[in-house]
Amino acid sequence: MNKSLSIALLVKTDADWHRSLILGVAQYAEDVGGWNFTVPPADGNGDVALPTDWQGDGIIGRITSERVETAILSTNLPCVNVSWLTFASPEIPSVYSDERGCARLAAQFLLEKQYDHYGYIGFPPWLPYSHALEESLREQYQCRGFQLDSFELSHDAQQNCGIDSQRLKEWLEQIGKPAAIVVWSSAMGQIVTQQCLKWGIDVPHAIAILCVEHDPLWSSLAPIPLSNIDQDPWRVGFSAAKLLHSMIKGNPAPVEPILIDPISIVQRRSTEASAAKDPVLDLALKFIYLNAKNGLTVKDVVDHIAISRRGLEAKFKHELNCSPAAFIRRIQLQSVARLLRTTELNISAIAGRTGFAYPEVLMRSFKREFGLTPMQFRGAGSLTSKPVRG
């Protein structure tokens, strides 16, 4: 009988993202026969450090300080970092969500809604994350002729995620409308949404809010449910455990981080509006987002908004550079991808929930869009979507 591995999980358990990641680790461990886990509590600084007397086989953790990094390196044990924080040494391989992939997904989603202005509220200044997501967002918008207006957080407002309320008010008042704002976390999104409500700024019609990281607790406490990027933290944890297991067996660690692509945008009320200037396109987009999973066809859209099919095709081609059918299909396939990664439903059940009349059509469409079969995608660690085709 093989010895069960002893693994330290240096990951906080106070947020949904962390718990989902841990569940991914646990699933991999179960698949290979079970591991013994040590999960130390976070200290007053928010670090989860190794117990001084701990002995084991490997470590999965968020490297949140130089102190944690030094303690891990001193063990000479295999370790995998799962955090965007920049403390991790090059000697410690990383598995984490693809920041630039998150930016591409967010920008595409918000650009399709035809906003005139775009903003970003990033991480608090006392947290040393990389700026890859903001930089990529800026690039995405500039390619389409837009600028990204960033709000500078304050060191003096740590109890409020770095947000100074008066400065936030001034920034929100001066940013052009309608605007779409990407915020770092649900906690930050809750603060921004509350302040918008206090100052009479309509969310989502004047300002739409999309969170990079999601926590259902903070979203439920916001006056308007918050949309978010599904970064697939479960897959991050599963892939990190798989890499750690390989390293424990003596295989070399990868030089570059393993990046896990986000699944999709989870749309809630904070982004449910469209800012399209064309009232017909605005109505069409709202109708598609609401009904794509119900087997929506282009004829349904044409009938709903009383326009010729040729006229609808022309508007989509001019504004979104794709056909209505391609747009509908992509919205459906994003739902498929999400169900593949977050449930164990079979293809027939997923087809029924996402608007596909036949599983065979779903499988062909998915392979054409993503280059993988649905089952390959379900087992894959990462995926890059192709652009929408007309």
N, C-alpha and C positions, 0 to 999 in steps of 0.2 A: 504494500500500500504506500503510495506517494505521500511524502510529508506535506502537510498543508502550509502554504506560504503565510508569513506574518507581514502584513502591509500596514504602514502608517498613512493615514489620510489627513493631511494638513489642510483641511478645507472647512471653512465655517459652515454651520448648518442653519444660519438665521435668515437665509433668503431662498426663494424658490429656485433660482438659477443654480445655486450651490447644491441644493438637495437633488435636483434633477441630474446634475453631474455625478453625484455620489451614487444615485440609482443606476446610472450607466456603468460605473465601476463595479457595482455589486452584481449586475447582470453578467458581465464578463467573467467575474469570479465564479459565479454559479455555473456558467457554461463549462468552465474548465475544472470543476470539482470542488470549489469553495476555498476561500481564503479566510484567515483570521485578521480582523481589522482592529487597529487602534485609532480612535478619533479623539484627539485631545481637545479640550475647550479653548476658545479664544481668550487671550489675555486682555488687559485693559487697553492696549494699543490696537486691538483687532487682529493681532498676529496669532496664528495657530502654530505653536512650536513643538518640536520633538520633546517628549519627556526625557530627562537626563539619563534615566536608567533603561531606556527602551532599547531592545535588541530585536532585529528582524531581518527581512530579506529585501525590502524595497519601499520606496516612498512615492506617493502621488500628492502634490501639494500646490498651493498658491504661494509663490515665493514673494512675500509681501514686505520684506526688509532685508537689509544686509545681514542682520543677526540671524534670521531664519536661514538664509543662504549659507552662511558660514557653518552653522550647526549641521546642515545637511551634508555639505561637502566633507566635513570632518568624519562622517560615518563611512565614507568610501563605498556607500551602497548605491545601487541603481535608483535614479529618481527621475520623475517626469513632472515638469511644471505645467500648470493649466491656467495660468493667469496672463492677462495683457500687461500687467505691471512689468516694469523694466529692470527689476532686481536680478532676475535669473542669470546666472553665469553661463557663458557659452558651453561650459562643461555639462550643463543640465539641459537635456533636450526638452522641447515644449510641444504640447498639443493644445490648440485653442481655436476659437472661432476666427474665421477669416475677416479681419477688420475691413479690408478693402472690398471684400465680397458683400459685407453688410452695407457699406456705403453705396455700392453699385445698386443693390436691391432697393435701398431706401430712395435713392435719387430717381431711379426709374419709376417707382411707384408714385412719387410726388410730382414728377414732371408730367406724367400722364394725366394728372388731375388739373394741369394747366394753371398752376399758381404763377403769379407775377414776381413774387419775392420769396427768398429762402433764407432761413436762419439756422443757427446752431448754438446750443448751449452744452458745452462739453463737461469733462470731469472736473471735480474740485481741484484747485491748484496744489493742494498738499498731497495729492496722489500722483505718483510718477508713471502715468500711462504713456504710451506712445501716441503720437498725433496722426497716425496713419489713417484713421477713419475720417477725421476732419479734412485732411489733405486730399483724400480721395473724393469726398463729397464736393469739395471746392472744384476739383478737376472735372467731375461729372457735370456740374452746373455750368462751368465756364465753356465746356464743349457745346452747350446748347445756348450760349449767349447770356447766361445769368451770373450774378455774383452771389457769394455766400456771406451773409452778415453774421459775425460771431459775437456773442455776448461774453464779456470778460468777467469771470467769477472773482470773488473777493476772498483774500486770506482772513478778513476780519468777520466773516459771517459763517464760520465753520458749523455752527449749530443749524444752519439753514441751507446745507449743501453748497455753501459758497455764494448763495444768491442774496444780494442786497436788494431789498424790496423796492426802494425808491429808484435805484438805478435800473432795475428790471422794468419798472413802470415806464421810465423815460425811454428805454430801448424799445419796448413793445409799442409805445405810442409813435415813435419815429420810424419804425420799420414799415415799409409800404404794405398795403393790403390789396388783395388777400395774400397771406403769407403762409408758408409751411415751415415749421420749425422742428428740427430733429434735436431731441434732448437725450442726455446720457442714460438716465435711469427712470424708472417709474416713480421713485421718490421725488426726483426733480420734476417730473411731469406733473405730479400731484400739486406741487407748490406753484408751478407756472399756471396750471389750469385754475387753481383757486384764485390767484391774483388776477387773471383775466376776468373771471366772474365778478370779482370785487370791483374792478375798474370798468365794467360794462363792455368788455371786448368779447365778441361772439366767437365761441369755439364750437364747431369747426369752420364756420363760414368766413369769418375775418382772419382767424389764425387756426391752422390745423397743427396738431401736436403728435409726433411719432417718437416713441421711446426706443432707444437702442437695446437696453436691458429691461427685462420685464419681471415684475413681482406682483402677483395677483392681489396681495394685501394692499399695496399702495395704489394700484389701479382701482380697487373697490372703494378706497377712501377718497379718490378724486371725485369732484362734482360731476365729471363726465368720464365714462370708461375710456381708458387709454389704449390706443393702438401700439403695437410693438413689432420689432423684428424677432422672429423665432430663430434664435441662433443654434438650436439643436444641442443644448448642453448635455443631454443624455448621450448623444453621439460623441461629444468631447470626452466624457468620462469613460465610455466604452473603449474608445480608441486609445486613450491614455493608458488604461489598464492593459490593453493588448500590447502596446509598446513596452510597458514596464515588464510584462511577462517575458517578452522576447529578450530584453536586456538581461533579466535574471538568468535566462538560459545561456547567456554568454554571447549573444549577437550584438553587433555594434549599434550604437545609437545613431540616428540620422543627424546630419550636420544642420540642415534647415528645419524650421518648425513644421509640424504636420498641421495643415490648416483645414478646418471643418467649415464647409460652406453653410450659410444660413439656409433654412428651408423656404420661408416665405414671410410676407407681411401678414400679421394677424390684425385685421381691421376691426376696430370698434368705433364708437361714436366720435372720438377726437379727430378722425380723418375721414368721416363718411361723406363729407361734402365734396363736390367738384367745383373747381374755379374756372371752368371753361367759359370763355366769353360768348361763344356761340351757344344760344339757348337750346338748340336741337342736340348738339353734341353733349352738352351738360346733362340733359335729360336722358340721353342714351347711355352715358357712362354710369349714372346713378342706377338706371334700370338693370344694366348688365351686372354691376357689382352685387346688386340685391338678388338677382334671379339666375345667375350663371349656373349654380349648383342644381337648379331644377330642370335641367335639360333645355335651356334657352337656345333658340335659333335666331338667325338674323331676321327671319320673317316676323318672329315675335317682337323684335325691337322695332322693325318697320311699322308693324300694326299699332304698337303702343304709342309711337310718337307721330304717326300719320305723315310719313315722308316716303318718297320713292326709294327703292333699294339703291338705285344709282346715286341718288343724292346723299344717302347715308354713307355709301362707299367713298364718295368724293371727300366728305368731311373727315372721315377717319384717315384717309390717305394724306390729306393736306396737313392735319394737325398731329397725327400720331404715327404716320408713316407705316401703317399696317391696315389690313382690312378688318371690318367688324367681326368676321368669322374667326380670324386669327387672334383677335383680342379676347373674344369669348373663350376660345379654346385654351389660351394661356391662363386665364383666370381659373378655369376648371382644372387645369393640370397643376397649378399651384396647390389647389385643395387636395388633389391626388397625392402630391409629394408629401404634404403635411400628414395625411392619414397613413401613408406608407411608413413614415418615420415615427409616428407617435401612437400607432395602434397595431394590432395583429390581425386586423380585418383582411379577409381574402379579396382578390381582385373583383369578384362579382359584387361583393358588398360595397367596396369602394366605388365601383362604377355607379351603383344605385344612389350613392350619397353625393356624387359630384356631377351628375347630369349626363352621363354616358349611357346610351341605350343598350350598348353591348360591350362586354369586357374586352372583346377582340379589338374594338375601335379604340378603347382606352389604351391598350398595350401598344398598338401601332403608333398612336399619337404621341405617347410618352417616349417611345424609342426615337421617333423622329425629332422630338423637341430637345431631349436631353442626351441622346446617344447611348442610353442604357435602358435595359428592360426594367419594369417596375421592381422585380425581385432583385436585380443587380443593384438598383438604387437603394432598396431597403437595407441591403447588406454593406453598402459602400460607406466609406468615411467622409468622402467629400464629392462635390459635384459642381460643375460649372454649366449654367444654363446657356443655351444659344440665344441669340437675339430673336425677337418675334419676327416671323416672316409673314409677308403679305400673301 
